[in-house]
Amino acid sequence: MEGYQKFDSLPSPSMYPQVGDTVKLGFLLILFLIISLFLLYVVYIALGLLLSLQPPFYPSEAEKKGAKPAEYGFVFGIANLSLFMFRYAYVRYTGTKTFC
C-alpha cells in the first residue's frame, strides 16, 4: 500500500500526555493569572499616584509655559476619563466591587 507509513514498533509512551502534565498546566495557568493580576494592581496604583501628583504642580508649570487654564484643564479631564474607563476592566478582571 503506497502512501502509508509503516511502523516497526509502537510509539513511545513519552509521546502521549502524562498525568503530571495536567498538573503543570494548571499550575502555570494559576501562576499566569497571579502575575497578571499583580501587574494590573501595579498599573492601577501607578495611575493613582500619577493622578494625585498632577494637581499641585501641573497648573503652575503649564502657566509658566504659556498655557491657558482651559488647555491644562483638558488634560485633567482626559486623565479622569481614562481612570473612569479603566475602572470597568479593573473591576472585571480583579473581581473587586469597590474602587478606591
Contacts in CASP RR format, 6 or more apart in sequence:
PFRMAT RR
TARGET T0000
AUTHOR 0000-0000-0000
METHOD contacts of the structure
MODEL  1
MEGYQKFDSLPSPSMYPQVGDTVKLGFLLILFLIISLFLLYVVYIALGLL
LSLQPPFYPSEAEKKGAKPAEYGFVFGIANLSLFMFRYAYVRYTGTKTFC
36 93 0 8 1.000
37 93 0 8 1.000
37 94 0 8 1.000
40 90 0 8 1.000
40 93 0 8 1.000
40 94 0 8 1.000
41 94 0 8 1.000
44 86 0 8 1.000
44 90 0 8 1.000
47 82 0 8 1.000
47 83 0 8 1.000
47 86 0 8 1.000
48 83 0 8 1.000
50 79 0 8 1.000
51 79 0 8 1.000
51 80 0 8 1.000
51 83 0 8 1.000
54 75 0 8 1.000
54 76 0 8 1.000
54 79 0 8 1.000
55 76 0 8 1.000
58 72 0 8 1.000
58 75 0 8 1.000
58 76 0 8 1.000
59 69 0 8 1.000
59 72 0 8 1.000
62 71 0 8 1.000
62 72 0 8 1.000
62 75 0 8 1.000
63 69 0 8 1.000
63 72 0 8 1.000
87 99 0 8 1.000
90 96 0 8 1.000
90 99 0 8 1.000
91 97 0 8 1.000
91 99 0 8 1.000
END
